[in-house]
Each structure stands twice: as C-alpha cells, then as structure tokens.
C-alpha cells in the first residue's frame, strides 16, 4: 500500500474513533437517564425503548471498534 492510501486510512481511522467517542457519550447519557428513572418506569414501555436504544448503541460502538481494528492492521 502506498503512503497516500495509508494516510487516507489513518484519517478514516481517526474519524471512526471520534464517531465512536460521540456515540459512546450519547449511549452513556441514555444509560444515566435510564438509571435515574424510578423502577416502575424502567419496566414500562418507555424504559424498554431506552434499553433497546442503549443496546443498539452498544452494538454500534462494538461494530465501529471492529472496523477500527481492521483498519489498524492495514495501516501497520
């Protein structure tokens, strides 16, 4: 791989890291909001929606991390 393509992959890697950090922050805020709800609301429809969103964001963070790891291997 030439230097220009390696540099482009490094930039993409950095962008993915920034996106992962932003997504993690939103997920953490949603988790804190869920945790501060009364248990009766946590077990209701709104609480379930929040848990589903938290799970989906966690999966997305994991997926981004997997992509970043693959790019790291290419850059090295």
PDB file as gemmi writes it, atoms N, CA and C in Angstrom:
CRYST1    1.000    1.000    1.000  90.00  90.00  90.00 P 1                      
ATOM      1  N   UNK A   1       0.851  -1.169   0.000  1.00  0.00           N  
ATOM      2  CA  UNK A   1       0.000   0.000   0.000  1.00  0.00           C  
ATOM      3  C   UNK A   1       0.899   1.235   0.000  1.00  0.00           C  
ATOM      4  N   UNK A   2       0.526   2.194  -0.825  1.00  0.00           N  
ATOM      5  CA  UNK A   2       1.373   3.374  -0.883  1.00  0.00           C  
ATOM      6  C   UNK A   2       1.071   4.338   0.268  1.00  0.00           C  
ATOM      7  N   UNK A   3       1.930   5.332   0.383  1.00  0.00           N  
ATOM      8  CA  UNK A   3       1.868   6.272   1.501  1.00  0.00           C  
ATOM      9  C   UNK A   3       0.558   7.070   1.514  1.00  0.00           C  
ATOM     10  N   UNK A   4       0.088   7.481   0.339  1.00  0.00           N  
ATOM     11  CA  UNK A   4      -1.140   8.284   0.261  1.00  0.00           C  
ATOM     12  C   UNK A   4      -2.353   7.488   0.736  1.00  0.00           C  
ATOM     13  N   UNK A   5      -2.466   6.244   0.320  1.00  0.00           N  
ATOM     14  CA  UNK A   5      -3.594   5.427   0.757  1.00  0.00           C  
ATOM     15  C   UNK A   5      -3.493   5.101   2.248  1.00  0.00           C  
ATOM     16  N   UNK A   6      -2.293   4.858   2.711  1.00  0.00           N  
ATOM     17  CA  UNK A   6      -2.107   4.591   4.141  1.00  0.00           C  
ATOM     18  C   UNK A   6      -2.512   5.825   4.965  1.00  0.00           C  
ATOM     19  N   UNK A   7      -2.170   7.007   4.448  1.00  0.00           N  
ATOM     20  CA  UNK A   7      -2.531   8.253   5.130  1.00  0.00           C  
ATOM     21  C   UNK A   7      -4.051   8.426   5.156  1.00  0.00           C  
ATOM     22  N   UNK A   8      -4.719   8.108   4.044  1.00  0.00           N  
ATOM     23  CA  UNK A   8      -6.180   8.198   3.985  1.00  0.00           C  
ATOM     24  C   UNK A   8      -6.821   7.227   4.975  1.00  0.00           C  
ATOM     25  N   UNK A   9      -6.305   6.020   5.057  1.00  0.00           N  
ATOM     26  CA  UNK A   9      -6.828   5.050   6.020  1.00  0.00           C  
ATOM     27  C   UNK A   9      -6.618   5.527   7.454  1.00  0.00           C  
ATOM     28  N   UNK A  10      -5.500   6.178   7.711  1.00  0.00           N  
ATOM     29  CA  UNK A  10      -5.242   6.727   9.052  1.00  0.00           C  
ATOM     30  C   UNK A  10      -6.262   7.811   9.395  1.00  0.00           C  
ATOM     31  N   UNK A  11      -6.610   8.632   8.400  1.00  0.00           N  
ATOM     32  CA  UNK A  11      -7.603   9.679   8.626  1.00  0.00           C  
ATOM     33  C   UNK A  11      -8.976   9.063   8.900  1.00  0.00           C  
ATOM     34  N   UNK A  12      -9.340   8.047   8.152  1.00  0.00           N  
ATOM     35  CA  UNK A  12     -10.610   7.355   8.371  1.00  0.00           C  
ATOM     36  C   UNK A  12     -10.621   6.726   9.763  1.00  0.00           C  
ATOM     37  N   UNK A  13      -9.506   6.133  10.145  1.00  0.00           N  
ATOM     38  CA  UNK A  13      -9.373   5.518  11.472  1.00  0.00           C  
ATOM     39  C   UNK A  13      -9.646   6.556  12.554  1.00  0.00           C  
ATOM     40  N   UNK A  14      -9.067   7.744  12.405  1.00  0.00           N  
ATOM     41  CA  UNK A  14      -9.258   8.813  13.390  1.00  0.00           C  
ATOM     42  C   UNK A  14     -10.711   9.284  13.422  1.00  0.00           C  
ATOM     43  N   UNK A  15     -11.334   9.390  12.257  1.00  0.00           N  
ATOM     44  CA  UNK A  15     -12.738   9.792  12.198  1.00  0.00           C  
ATOM     45  C   UNK A  15     -13.628   8.760  12.888  1.00  0.00           C  
ATOM     46  N   UNK A  16     -13.342   7.493  12.661  1.00  0.00           N  
ATOM     47  CA  UNK A  16     -14.123   6.443  13.313  1.00  0.00           C  
ATOM     48  C   UNK A  16     -13.964   6.509  14.828  1.00  0.00           C  
ATOM     49  N   UNK A  17     -12.765   6.808  15.280  1.00  0.00           N  
ATOM     50  CA  UNK A  17     -12.538   6.926  16.719  1.00  0.00           C  
ATOM     51  C   UNK A  17     -13.368   8.068  17.297  1.00  0.00           C  
ATOM     52  N   UNK A  18     -13.401   9.199  16.587  1.00  0.00           N  
ATOM     53  CA  UNK A  18     -14.189  10.344  17.054  1.00  0.00           C  
ATOM     54  C   UNK A  18     -15.676  10.007  17.071  1.00  0.00           C  
ATOM     55  N   UNK A  19     -16.154   9.330  16.034  1.00  0.00           N  
ATOM     56  CA  UNK A  19     -17.561   8.925  15.987  1.00  0.00           C  
ATOM     57  C   UNK A  19     -17.896   7.941  17.108  1.00  0.00           C  
ATOM     58  N   UNK A  20     -16.982   7.029  17.360  1.00  0.00           N  
ATOM     59  CA  UNK A  20     -17.200   6.056  18.420  1.00  0.00           C  
ATOM     60  C   UNK A  20     -17.284   6.764  19.777  1.00  0.00           C  
ATOM     61  N   UNK A  21     -16.428   7.754  19.990  1.00  0.00           N  
ATOM     62  CA  UNK A  21     -16.452   8.505  21.238  1.00  0.00           C  
ATOM     63  C   UNK A  21     -17.778   9.259  21.405  1.00  0.00           C  
ATOM     64  N   UNK A  22     -18.251   9.874  20.322  1.00  0.00           N  
ATOM     65  CA  UNK A  22     -19.519  10.608  20.377  1.00  0.00           C  
ATOM     66  C   UNK A  22     -20.678   9.669  20.652  1.00  0.00           C  
ATOM     67  N   UNK A  23     -20.697   8.545  19.970  1.00  0.00           N  
ATOM     68  CA  UNK A  23     -21.768   7.568  20.156  1.00  0.00           C  
ATOM     69  C   UNK A  23     -21.732   7.000  21.572  1.00  0.00           C  
ATOM     70  N   UNK A  24     -20.560   6.740  22.084  1.00  0.00           N  
ATOM     71  CA  UNK A  24     -20.425   6.239  23.454  1.00  0.00           C  
ATOM     72  C   UNK A  24     -20.963   7.257  24.454  1.00  0.00           C  
ATOM     73  N   UNK A  25     -20.704   8.526  24.205  1.00  0.00           N  
ATOM     74  CA  UNK A  25     -21.178   9.582  25.106  1.00  0.00           C  
ATOM     75  C   UNK A  25     -22.701   9.635  25.118  1.00  0.00           C  
ATOM     76  N   UNK A  26     -23.312   9.537  23.942  1.00  0.00           N  
ATOM     77  CA  UNK A  26     -24.783   9.543  23.873  1.00  0.00           C  
ATOM     78  C   UNK A  26     -25.350   8.316  24.582  1.00  0.00           C  
ATOM     79  N   UNK A  27     -24.728   7.168  24.333  1.00  0.00           N  
ATOM     80  CA  UNK A  27     -25.172   5.933  24.997  1.00  0.00           C  
ATOM     81  C   UNK A  27     -25.079   6.071  26.512  1.00  0.00           C  
ATOM     82  N   UNK A  28     -23.966   6.628  26.989  1.00  0.00           N  
ATOM     83  CA  UNK A  28     -23.775   6.790  28.428  1.00  0.00           C  
ATOM     84  C   UNK A  28     -24.805   7.749  29.028  1.00  0.00           C  
ATOM     85  N   UNK A  29     -25.140   8.813  28.287  1.00  0.00           N  
ATOM     86  CA  UNK A  29     -26.171   9.735  28.760  1.00  0.00           C  
ATOM     87  C   UNK A  29     -27.526   9.033  28.854  1.00  0.00           C  
ATOM     88  N   UNK A  30     -27.824   8.233  27.844  1.00  0.00           N  
ATOM     89  CA  UNK A  30     -29.096   7.494  27.848  1.00  0.00           C  
ATOM     90  C   UNK A  30     -29.126   6.489  29.007  1.00  0.00           C  
ATOM     91  N   UNK A  31     -27.986   5.851  29.262  1.00  0.00           N  
ATOM     92  CA  UNK A  31     -27.906   4.897  30.375  1.00  0.00           C  
ATOM     93  C   UNK A  31     -28.109   5.611  31.704  1.00  0.00           C  
ATOM     94  N   UNK A  32     -27.508   6.781  31.864  1.00  0.00           N  
ATOM     95  CA  UNK A  32     -27.683   7.550  33.093  1.00  0.00           C  
ATOM     96  C   UNK A  32     -29.138   7.976  33.275  1.00  0.00           C  
ATOM     97  N   UNK A  33     -29.784   8.382  32.176  1.00  0.00           N  
ATOM     98  CA  UNK A  33     -31.195   8.767  32.245  1.00  0.00           C  
ATOM     99  C   UNK A  33     -32.046   7.569  32.647  1.00  0.00           C  
ATOM    100  N   UNK A  34     -31.746   6.424  32.064  1.00  0.00           N  
ATOM    101  CA  UNK A  34     -32.485   5.205  32.409  1.00  0.00           C  
ATOM    102  C   UNK A  34     -32.268   4.845  33.875  1.00  0.00           C  
ATOM    103  N   UNK A  35     -31.020   4.890  34.313  1.00  0.00           N  
ATOM    104  CA  UNK A  35     -30.689   4.515  35.689  1.00  0.00           C  
ATOM    105  C   UNK A  35     -31.343   5.439  36.712  1.00  0.00           C  
ATOM    106  N   UNK A  36     -31.582   6.690  36.328  1.00  0.00           N  
ATOM    107  CA  UNK A  36     -32.173   7.634  37.282  1.00  0.00           C  
ATOM    108  C   UNK A  36     -33.695   7.595  37.291  1.00  0.00           C  
ATOM    109  N   UNK A  37     -34.288   6.792  36.403  1.00  0.00           N  
ATOM    110  CA  UNK A  37     -35.748   6.635  36.386  1.00  0.00           C  
ATOM    111  C   UNK A  37     -36.183   5.727  37.529  1.00  0.00           C  
ATOM    112  N   UNK A  38     -37.379   5.970  38.045  1.00  0.00           N  
ATOM    113  CA  UNK A  38     -37.924   5.030  39.039  1.00  0.00           C  
ATOM    114  C   UNK A  38     -38.085   3.641  38.398  1.00  0.00           C  
ATOM    115  N   UNK A  39     -37.962   2.615  39.194  1.00  0.00           N  
ATOM    116  CA  UNK A  39     -38.060   1.245  38.682  1.00  0.00           C  
ATOM    117  C   UNK A  39     -39.378   0.978  37.969  1.00  0.00           C  
ATOM    118  N   UNK A  40     -40.438   1.594  38.457  1.00  0.00           N  
ATOM    119  CA  UNK A  40     -41.744   1.372  37.825  1.00  0.00           C  
ATOM    120  C   UNK A  40     -41.753   1.882  36.382  1.00  0.00           C  
ATOM    121  N   UNK A  41     -41.031   2.959  36.112  1.00  0.00           N  
ATOM    122  CA  UNK A  41     -40.938   3.477  34.746  1.00  0.00           C  
ATOM    123  C   UNK A  41     -39.924   2.687  33.912  1.00  0.00           C  
ATOM    124  N   UNK A  42     -38.870   2.199  34.558  1.00  0.00           N  
ATOM    125  CA  UNK A  42     -37.876   1.399  33.842  1.00  0.00           C  
ATOM    126  C   UNK A  42     -38.504   0.146  33.239  1.00  0.00           C  
ATOM    127  N   UNK A  43     -39.445  -0.415  33.949  1.00  0.00           N  
ATOM    128  CA  UNK A  43     -40.060  -1.654  33.466  1.00  0.00           C  
ATOM    129  C   UNK A  43     -41.211  -1.399  32.492  1.00  0.00           C  
ATOM    130  N   UNK A  44     -41.541  -0.142  32.281  1.00  0.00           N  
ATOM    131  CA  UNK A  44     -42.609   0.195  31.360  1.00  0.00           C  
ATOM    132  C   UNK A  44     -42.128   0.292  29.916  1.00  0.00           C  
ATOM    133  N   UNK A  45     -43.028   0.734  29.051  1.00  0.00           N  
ATOM    134  CA  UNK A  45     -42.725   0.813  27.619  1.00  0.00           C  
ATOM    135  C   UNK A  45     -41.571   1.776  27.340  1.00  0.00           C  
ATOM    136  N   UNK A  46     -41.590   2.930  27.979  1.00  0.00           N  
ATOM    137  CA  UNK A  46     -40.520   3.920  27.765  1.00  0.00           C  
ATOM    138  C   UNK A  46     -39.177   3.354  28.220  1.00  0.00           C  
ATOM    139  N   UNK A  47     -39.158   2.701  29.350  1.00  0.00           N  
ATOM    140  CA  UNK A  47     -37.921   2.100  29.837  1.00  0.00           C  
ATOM    141  C   UNK A  47     -37.397   1.044  28.884  1.00  0.00           C  
ATOM    142  N   UNK A  48     -38.302   0.237  28.333  1.00  0.00           N  
ATOM    143  CA  UNK A  48     -37.896  -0.795  27.370  1.00  0.00           C  
ATOM    144  C   UNK A  48     -37.314  -0.160  26.106  1.00  0.00           C  
ATOM    145  N   UNK A  49     -37.925   0.924  25.660  1.00  0.00           N  
ATOM    146  CA  UNK A  49     -37.403   1.624  24.487  1.00  0.00           C  
ATOM    147  C   UNK A  49     -35.999   2.163  24.751  1.00  0.00           C  
ATOM    148  N   UNK A  50     -35.805   2.684  25.938  1.00  0.00           N  
ATOM    149  CA  UNK A  50     -34.489   3.208  26.300  1.00  0.00           C  
ATOM    150  C   UNK A  50     -33.459   2.079  26.340  1.00  0.00           C  
ATOM    151  N   UNK A  51     -33.833   0.945  26.941  1.00  0.00           N  
ATOM    152  CA  UNK A  51     -32.914  -0.191  26.991  1.00  0.00           C  
ATOM    153  C   UNK A  51     -32.569  -0.690  25.593  1.00  0.00           C  
ATOM    154  N   UNK A  52     -33.561  -0.729  24.714  1.00  0.00           N  
ATOM    155  CA  UNK A  52     -33.319  -1.154  23.340  1.00  0.00           C  
ATOM    156  C   UNK A  52     -32.348  -0.201  22.639  1.00  0.00           C  
ATOM    157  N   UNK A  53     -32.529   1.096  22.871  1.00  0.00           N  
ATOM    158  CA  UNK A  53     -31.637   2.089  22.263  1.00  0.00           C  
ATOM    159  C   UNK A  53     -30.217   1.951  22.808  1.00  0.00           C  
ATOM    160  N   UNK A  54     -30.105   1.730  24.095  1.00  0.00           N  
ATOM    161  CA  UNK A  54     -28.786   1.554  24.720  1.00  0.00           C  
ATOM    162  C   UNK A  54     -28.090   0.326  24.145  1.00  0.00           C  
ATOM    163  N   UNK A  55     -28.826  -0.759  24.012  1.00  0.00           N  
ATOM    164  CA  UNK A  55     -28.264  -1.987  23.437  1.00  0.00           C  
ATOM    165  C   UNK A  55     -27.822  -1.770  21.991  1.00  0.00           C  
ATOM    166  N   UNK A  56     -28.648  -1.067  21.213  1.00  0.00           N  
ATOM    167  CA  UNK A  56     -28.312  -0.811  19.808  1.00  0.00           C  
ATOM    168  C   UNK A  56     -27.068   0.066  19.698  1.00  0.00           C  
ATOM    169  N   UNK A  57     -26.970   1.068  20.562  1.00  0.00           N  
ATOM    170  CA  UNK A  57     -25.779   1.929  20.537  1.00  0.00           C  
ATOM    171  C   UNK A  57     -24.539   1.165  20.964  1.00  0.00           C  
ATOM    172  N   UNK A  58     -24.673   0.278  21.933  1.00  0.00           N  
ATOM    173  CA  UNK A  58     -23.536  -0.540  22.361  1.00  0.00           C  
ATOM    174  C   UNK A  58     -23.063  -1.442  21.225  1.00  0.00           C  
ATOM    175  N   UNK A  59     -24.003  -2.013  20.504  1.00  0.00           N  
ATOM    176  CA  UNK A  59     -23.656  -2.852  19.353  1.00  0.00           C  
ATOM    177  C   UNK A  59     -22.946  -2.025  18.290  1.00  0.00           C  
ATOM    178  N   UNK A  60     -23.442  -0.822  18.044  1.00  0.00           N  
ATOM    179  CA  UNK A  60     -22.817   0.054  17.043  1.00  0.00           C  
ATOM    180  C   UNK A  60     -21.389   0.425  17.455  1.00  0.00           C  
ATOM    181  N   UNK A  61     -21.189   0.717  18.735  1.00  0.00           N  
ATOM    182  CA  UNK A  61     -19.839   1.035  19.226  1.00  0.00           C  
ATOM    183  C   UNK A  61     -18.917  -0.161  19.010  1.00  0.00           C  
ATOM    184  N   UNK A  62     -19.394  -1.343  19.321  1.00  0.00           N  
ATOM    185  CA  UNK A  62     -18.590  -2.552  19.117  1.00  0.00           C  
ATOM    186  C   UNK A  62     -18.268  -2.753  17.634  1.00  0.00           C  
ATOM    187  N   UNK A  63     -19.243  -2.503  16.779  1.00  0.00           N  
ATOM    188  CA  UNK A  63     -19.022  -2.657  15.335  1.00  0.00           C  
ATOM    189  C   UNK A  63     -17.984  -1.658  14.825  1.00  0.00           C  
ATOM    190  N   UNK A  64     -18.073  -0.425  15.289  1.00  0.00           N  
ATOM    191  CA  UNK A  64     -17.087   0.584  14.886  1.00  0.00           C  
ATOM    192  C   UNK A  64     -15.704   0.176  15.364  1.00  0.00           C  
ATOM    193  N   UNK A  65     -15.617  -0.332  16.577  1.00  0.00           N  
ATOM    194  CA  UNK A  65     -14.319  -0.776  17.105  1.00  0.00           C  
ATOM    195  C   UNK A  65     -13.749  -1.904  16.251  1.00  0.00           C  
ATOM    196  N   UNK A  66     -14.587  -2.808  15.788  1.00  0.00           N  
ATOM    197  CA  UNK A  66     -14.108  -3.884  14.921  1.00  0.00           C  
ATOM    198  C   UNK A  66     -13.562  -3.341  13.604  1.00  0.00           C  
ATOM    199  N   UNK A  67     -14.238  -2.360  13.042  1.00  0.00           N  
ATOM    200  CA  UNK A  67     -13.758  -1.730  11.807  1.00  0.00           C  
ATOM    201  C   UNK A  67     -12.427  -1.035  12.059  1.00  0.00           C  
ATOM    202  N   UNK A  68     -12.347  -0.318  13.159  1.00  0.00           N  
ATOM    203  CA  UNK A  68     -11.094   0.373  13.518  1.00  0.00           C  
ATOM    204  C   UNK A  68      -9.955  -0.634  13.658  1.00  0.00           C  
ATOM    205  N   UNK A  69     -10.210  -1.761  14.285  1.00  0.00           N  
ATOM    206  CA  UNK A  69      -9.171  -2.778  14.455  1.00  0.00           C  
ATOM    207  C   UNK A  69      -8.706  -3.303  13.116  1.00  0.00           C  
ATOM    208  N   UNK A  70      -9.646  -3.520  12.211  1.00  0.00           N  
ATOM    209  CA  UNK A  70      -9.276  -3.976  10.868  1.00  0.00           C  
ATOM    210  C   UNK A  70      -8.430  -2.942  10.151  1.00  0.00           C  
ATOM    211  N   UNK A  71      -8.798  -1.683  10.277  1.00  0.00           N  
ATOM    212  CA  UNK A  71      -8.006  -0.625   9.650  1.00  0.00           C  
ATOM    213  C   UNK A  71      -6.615  -0.527  10.265  1.00  0.00           C  
ATOM    214  N   UNK A  72      -6.539  -0.731  11.560  1.00  0.00           N  
ATOM    215  CA  UNK A  72      -5.228  -0.695  12.229  1.00  0.00           C  
ATOM    216  C   UNK A  72      -4.281  -1.711  11.640  1.00  0.00           C  
ATOM    217  N   UNK A  73      -4.812  -2.896  11.365  1.00  0.00           N  
ATOM    218  CA  UNK A  73      -3.992  -3.941  10.764  1.00  0.00           C  
ATOM    219  C   UNK A  73      -3.501  -3.536   9.374  1.00  0.00           C  
ATOM    220  N   UNK A  74      -4.341  -2.851   8.631  1.00  0.00           N  
ATOM    221  CA  UNK A  74      -3.949  -2.408   7.295  1.00  0.00           C  
ATOM    222  C   UNK A  74      -2.905  -1.304   7.333  1.00  0.00           C  
ATOM    223  N   UNK A  75      -3.020  -0.429   8.314  1.00  0.00           N  
ATOM    224  CA  UNK A  75      -2.122   0.722   8.419  1.00  0.00           C  
ATOM    225  C   UNK A  75      -0.716   0.296   8.848  1.00  0.00           C  
ATOM    226  N   UNK A  76      -0.638  -0.716   9.664  1.00  0.00           N  
ATOM    227  CA  UNK A  76       0.665  -1.152  10.194  1.00  0.00           C  
ATOM    228  C   UNK A  76       1.558  -1.722   9.149  1.00  0.00           C  
TER     229      UNK A  76                                                      
END                                                                             
